C-alpha cells in the first residue's frame, strides 16, 4: 500500500496521549494516527458517534422526565397542603394574633432546622414518597410472580 507523508501539528497534550498509547500498545505513531483517522473518516464511526449521542440524549430525557415528575409531586403536595390548611384553620381573634405570630415564627424556625437536618443526611422526601406510592415490580407482582416461577419449575 502506498502511503503519503504529511506533517501535522498536535497539541502537546494530544502528543503525550498518542505517545503513551504507542508505548502501551507497542505501535508506531503512524499506526495510531492512521487508525484514528480511519475511525474518524469511516461512515461507521459517524454511526457510533450518533448512537452515543442518542444514548446520552435518552439519559437526559429520562432525567428531565424524573425532574418533571418530582416537580409535579412537589407542586401538588404544596397545593393540597395549602388548601387543607386554609380550610381547617379558623380566624384568630385580634387579641391573640401577636402570640400566634410568635408561635408561627417558632414553628417555622423548627421546620427550617428539620429540613436542614433532612437535607444534610441526603434524604429526599420526594424519593421516599415516590417509593411509597409507586411500588417496585416485586411489590407489584408479589406472590403471583414467585408462584408462576414455582409452577414453571414443577
C-alpha positions in Angstrom: 0.0 0.0 0.0 1.4 3.4 -1.0 1.4 5.9 1.7 1.6 9.7 1.6 3.8 11.6 4.1 2.2 14.5 5.9 3.3 16.8 8.7 0.8 17.8 11.3 0.9 19.9 14.4 -0.6 18.4 17.6 -1.5 20.0 20.9 1.1 19.0 23.4 -1.5 17.1 25.4 -2.6 15.1 22.4 1.0 14.3 21.5 1.6 13.0 25.0 -1.5 10.8 24.8 -0.5 9.4 21.4 3.0 8.6 22.7 1.5 6.9 25.8 -0.8 4.8 23.6 2.1 3.8 21.4 4.1 2.6 24.4 1.2 0.7 25.9 0.2 -1.0 22.6 3.6 -1.4 21.1 2.6 0.6 17.9 4.2 3.3 15.9 2.9 6.8 16.0 1.9 6.5 12.3 -0.1 3.4 13.0 -2.0 5.1 15.8 -2.7 8.2 13.8 -3.8 6.2 10.8 -6.2 4.1 12.9 -7.6 7.2 14.5 -8.1 8.8 11.0 -9.7 5.7 9.6 -12.1 5.6 12.5 -13.0 9.2 12.2 -13.5 9.1 8.5 -15.4 5.9 8.3 -19.2 6.1 8.0 -19.5 3.5 10.8 -17.6 6.0 13.1 -20.3 8.6 12.5 -22.9 6.0 13.3 -21.2 5.1 16.5 -20.9 8.8 17.5 -24.6 9.3 16.6 -25.6 6.2 18.7 -23.5 7.5 21.6 -25.2 10.9 21.3 -28.6 9.3 21.1 -27.9 7.3 24.3 -26.8 10.4 26.1 -29.9 12.3 24.9 -32.1 9.4 26.1 -30.5 9.5 29.5 -31.0 13.3 29.7 -34.7 12.8 28.6 -35.2 10.3 31.4 -33.6 12.6 33.9 -35.7 15.5 32.7 -38.9 13.4 33.0 -37.9 12.4 36.5 -37.4 16.1 37.4 -40.7 17.0 35.9 -42.4 14.2 37.8 -40.8 15.3 41.1 -41.7 19.0 40.4 -45.4 18.0 39.8 -45.5 16.0 43.0 -44.0 18.9 44.9 -46.5 21.4 43.4 -49.5 19.1 44.0 -48.3 18.4 47.6 -47.9 22.1 48.3 -51.3 23.0 46.8 -53.1 20.2 48.8 -51.4 21.3 52.0 -52.3 24.9 51.4 -55.9 24.0 50.6 -56.2 21.8 53.7 -54.5 24.4 56.0 -56.8 27.2 54.8 -59.9 25.1 55.1 -59.3 23.9 58.7 -57.6 27.0 60.2 -60.0 29.3 61.9 -59.6 33.1 62.2 -57.6 34.3 65.2 -59.1 37.0 67.4 -57.3 40.3 67.3 -56.1 39.9 70.9 -54.3 36.6 70.2 -52.7 37.5 66.8 -49.3 38.6 68.2 -49.0 35.4 70.2 -50.0 33.4 67.1 -47.3 35.2 65.0 -44.7 34.4 67.6 -45.8 30.8 67.7 -45.7 30.7 63.8 -42.1 32.1 63.8 -41.0 29.4 66.3 -42.7 26.7 64.3 -41.2 27.9 61.0 -37.7 28.0 62.6 -38.3 24.4 63.8 -39.3 23.5 60.2 -36.2 25.1 58.7 -34.0 23.2 61.2 -35.7 19.9 60.5 -35.4 20.5 56.7 -31.7 21.3 57.1 -31.1 18.0 59.1 -33.1 16.1 56.5 -31.0 17.6 53.6 -27.7 17.0 55.4 -28.5 13.3 55.7 -29.1 13.2 52.0 -32.7 12.1 52.3 -35.3 13.0 49.7 -38.9 13.3 50.7 -39.9 13.1 47.0 -37.9 9.9 46.6 -39.5 8.4 49.7 -42.9 9.5 48.5 -42.4 8.1 45.1 -41.3 4.7 46.5 -44.3 4.7 48.8 -46.9 5.4 46.1 -45.2 3.6 43.2 -44.5 0.0 44.1 -41.5 -1.8 42.7 -42.0 -4.7 40.3 -41.5 -7.2 43.1 -44.0 -5.5 45.4 -46.5 -5.0 42.5 -46.4 -8.7 41.3 -45.9 -10.1 44.9 -46.5 -13.8 45.3 -48.0 -14.3 41.8 -44.6 -14.0 40.2 -42.9 -16.4 42.6 -45.9 -18.8 42.2 -45.6 -18.7 38.5 -41.9 -19.5 38.6 -42.6 -22.3 41.0 -45.3 -23.7 38.7 -43.0 -23.5 35.7 -40.2 -25.3 37.6 -42.7 -28.1 38.6 
